[in-house]
Amino acid sequence: MNSKENIYFIGIGGIGMSALARYFVANGNKVAGYDKTPSDITKTLENLGITIHFKDDVNAIPTEFKNQSSTLIVYTPAIPKSHSEYNYFLDNGFEVKKRSEVLGDITKNTFCFAVAGTHGKTTTTSILGHLLNECEVDMTAFLGGISENYNSNLIINGTKVTAVEADEFDRSFLTLSPDYACITSMDADHLDIYGDASELTKSFEEFTKKIKPSGKLFVRNGLPIKGITYGIEDNSDYAAQNIRIENGTYIFDVKTPEAILEDFRFNLPGRHNLSNALIALAMSVEYGLPRPQLAKALASYKGVKRRFTYQIKTDDLVFIDDYAHHPEEINAVHQAVREMYPNEKVLAVFQPHLFSRTKDFADEFAEALSQFDEIVLLDIYPARELPIEGVNSSWLLEKISNPKKVLISKIELVKTIKASSAKVILTIGAGDIGEEVKTIKKALSIAS
């Protein structure tokens, strides 16, 4: 890979792809790419000097990136195999690699922290990256979201240590060889890839075999894989104890195998986020980082965009946006909201993501959404999928037991939200609902 001067990305606007693009720019490579649509991410990449076009057209590829000997092609599995640029590079003998393979190559000769799990990867990796950076470790972290602390999905302060998300989608995490790895959760997901939950479990077991012989595996207490355990107020090797909430901030102690480390402060709401902070701390402590620096770093952690992100936070109105797209993630958001706003009416706007996921977990989605006081559903965001007959938001709406529910188009969204008396407004989902947030925020700010 070091012999390639030019790096060309097919699907450069993806969150994982764009982190790699930033990395190669910082490394001094020439970078260009294609994506289907312009976005805030592609704009920031263009501001770094990256040439991007938005039509699948071989003629749009810059001439210098058509040199086979000096160009590496990186693609995302989300692109169709019929993609003409992808096929052009394959047919002409270019070195063509998946994003996960390139990440595996980059991290191979580093001390690698890998964060695996069906939920919590992005937040955990961003906490870990922030702790390492604030403790002045020579490191790079590749994130699956935009860190609020760095306004980037790449934290770069050296090359000796890497922190990465170990993504189970498409079995991507099997390209990694981590020194330290953790598994945050193993709920059934991506059944379009795996078929059933047992195959997903097998894939996680295979991932644990990728850890270097001298390495360590950390697992959330209760998962069916052995390792150093962590948990909230339990008998784990690493446990969060003596948990208090003061002005929306968690204060807690960490029991380690050797000692009790007191008075950590963490500003993200929700027990799921507290669990993410705990495992990032556990890995950092095992690595040898000192408690005073870790405590200071954790207290300054601000979160990841679209992970329980406050858009409006006043005495009269709260508007939170979150990426939750699996029933367990919606349950976690619900727990966090009820803990922070125990007596307030909550309106949840949900955009389902993928027809297959909606079909596989329809009853679980309905049960999770029914917990909110009012539910607004949008149409399913298809992403990479074609429709499945009979699977749509009307079908999901019928399964929701709470009678205060409605299915609307995005055009009606602001009007519907403004008509509600709910004090807490949530937008949740992994599709393009995030693009509506600015409009909703502006409308609610004017109204309030």
Secondary structure, 3 states (H helix, E strand, C coil): CCCCCEEEEECCCCHHHHHHHHHHHHCCCEEEEECCCCCHHHHHHHHCCCEEECCCCHHHCCHHHHCHHHEEEEECCCCCCCCHHHHHHHHCCCEEEEHHHHHHHHHCCCEEEEEECCCCHHHHHHHHHHHHHHCCCCEEEEEEEEECCCCEEEEECCCCEEEEEECCHHHHHHHCCCCEEEECCCCCCCHHHHCCHHHHHHHHHHHHCCCCCCCEEEEECCCCCCCEEEEECCCCCEEEEEEEEECCEEEEEEECCCCEEEEEEECCCCHHHHHHHHHHHHHHHHHCCCHHHHHHHHHCCCCECCCCEEEEECCCCEEEEECCCCHHHHHHHHHHHHHHCCCCCEEEEECCECHHHHHHCHHHHHHHHCCCCEEEECCCECCCCCCCCCCCHHHHHHHCCCCCEEECCHHHHHHHHHCCCCCEEEEECCCHHHHHHHHHHHHHHHHC
